[in-house]
Amino acid sequence: MRSLARETVFKFLYSQLFNPSDEGLFTVLAKELNDDDKSFAQNLIKIINENESEFLDKISQLSVGYKLNRIFATDKCALLIGMAELKGYPETAVAVVIDESVKLAAKYSTEKSTDFVNGILAEYAKEIR
């Protein structure tokens, strides 16, 4: 299921903040994924890597009153996943992408993070779709 793939990407991105040179981390995290979900997760990571500076600039622009370095790392991870999916998978409904990212924020971040992630992704989706 793609929810598990998104959560795997979330864990991978968050771990990379602290140990960016761990080459085998994705393999360990993706053990429970089927081939389709593993491919989906790998593609999300690829989209994030290719567009990270653009995504971070957009987060900074849309998060009025928040400096990028003050946004929780968990929120950034959820936002990056949502932005990558919105950009790379136009066939997936916007509501599904936002809901999945909000669920990650609810699980791994603060109470207020859900509203923050929802708002940023809703604005980003309006711009690109």
Secondary structure, DSSP 8 states (H G I E B T S, - for coil): -HHHHHHHHHHHHHHHHH-TT-TTHHHHHGGGS-HHHHHHHHHHHHHHHHHHHHHHHHHHHHSTT--GGGS-HHHHHHHHHHHHHHHH-TTS-HHHHHHHHHHHHHHHS-TTHHHHHHHHHHHHHHHH-
